[in-house]
Amino acid sequence: MKEKIISGIQQIGIGVPNVHEAWGWYKKYFGMDVRIFEEAAPANHMLPYTGGKTRNRHAALTINLSGGGGFEIWQYTDRTPIAPEFEIQLGDLGIYAAKIKSKNVQATYNLFKEEGLDIVGDLYEKDGKKHFYVRDPYNNIFQIVPSQNWFRNEKKLTGASYGAVIGVTNMDKSVEFYSSILGYDEIISNETGTFDDFKALSGGDKKFRRVILKHSKPRLGAFSLLFGTSQIELVQVLDRKPEKIYKDRYWGDLGFIHICYDIIGMSLLREECKAKGCPFTVDTGDTFDMGEAAGAFSYTEDPDGALIEFVETHRIPIHKKMGIYLNLRKRNPEKALPNWMVKALSFNRAKDIKIL
């Protein structure tokens, strides 16, 4: 391979107090009902972000076959996960919100209203596109946005992860990072001022520079059609000093802990990140066994310390009961898997989720 391949957002990590309770909520409202893996094990490789000690955790990676990235729902099992000591405000540094794609934003808004969900603000429209924000039971903010990019008709109003809203301190430096490392090389909008849709969010009445990025080139790789397109929204608050969202806390504590990209060519990416001044801070090297799945993973940080994970997938379960696993190491790295093969992941649909 001459260049690394970014196949799309594989998942956004969410630290929660109870993995199965949270999963039940995400399954009901965001359609996250296909289990890719689930295991309880020590997080041996994350010492730089867990106080230098191995911590035990229970994690589940789940997806929505409508399309988009998944969620890695993550719970400490040997310590109580900690919330920030301050109220997180828009513009604070790190992942402030996850974007969720919707087939019909108006209908999604109406349903969430009827269900009594915590909708933050109102339904907003700009350039003919509607969006709104909703808060989950764990104080995490999700932005529901429109998309025309779908993998399968699941008869659900939403798909899965479509990107993130990330607080930064130096917009130009951050745009360069997300463009050069992750391929978000096209600016959709670049605005400075106050914004009506921000005002209901904590700290959203300030002045901001707001840049939304997308990738101009189609994603490649085995699961690129499932993950689909994505966007990154960078937000810089201009009239207050932002806090780090994970200040004095560990990776895995409550909130959005990372955004993870499915990639091919870990060795190439390792050298690229090193050359561009953002070397890997965690690196498993070759294959790391995650119970039902296997691969290699690494972490880097954006210019303000937000954690970006890279996963090179080597094996995933297609039909666990029949012992059918998919080995990805001997196929054309640029070619997407046949749709029928990815749709076979529906055999792993979680009908019931046991509460811990």
Secondary structure, 3 states (H helix, E strand, C coil): CCCCEEEEEEEEEEECCCHHHHHHHHHHHHCCCEEEEEEEEEECCCHHHCCCCCEEEEEEEEECCCCCEEEEEEEECCCCCCCCCCCCCCCCEEEEEEEEEECCHHHHHHHHHHCCCEEEEEEEEECCEEEEEEECCCCCEEEEEECCCCCCCCCCCEEEEEEEEEECCCHHHHHHHHHHCCCCCEEEEEEEECCHHHCCCCCCCCCEEEEEEECCCCCCCCCHHHHCCCEEEEEEECCCCCCECCCCCCCCCCEEEEEEEEEECHHHHHHHHHHCCCCCCEECCCCEECCCCEEEEEEEECCCCCEEEEEEEEEEEEEHHHCEEEECCCCCCCCCCCHHHHHHHHHHECCCCCCC
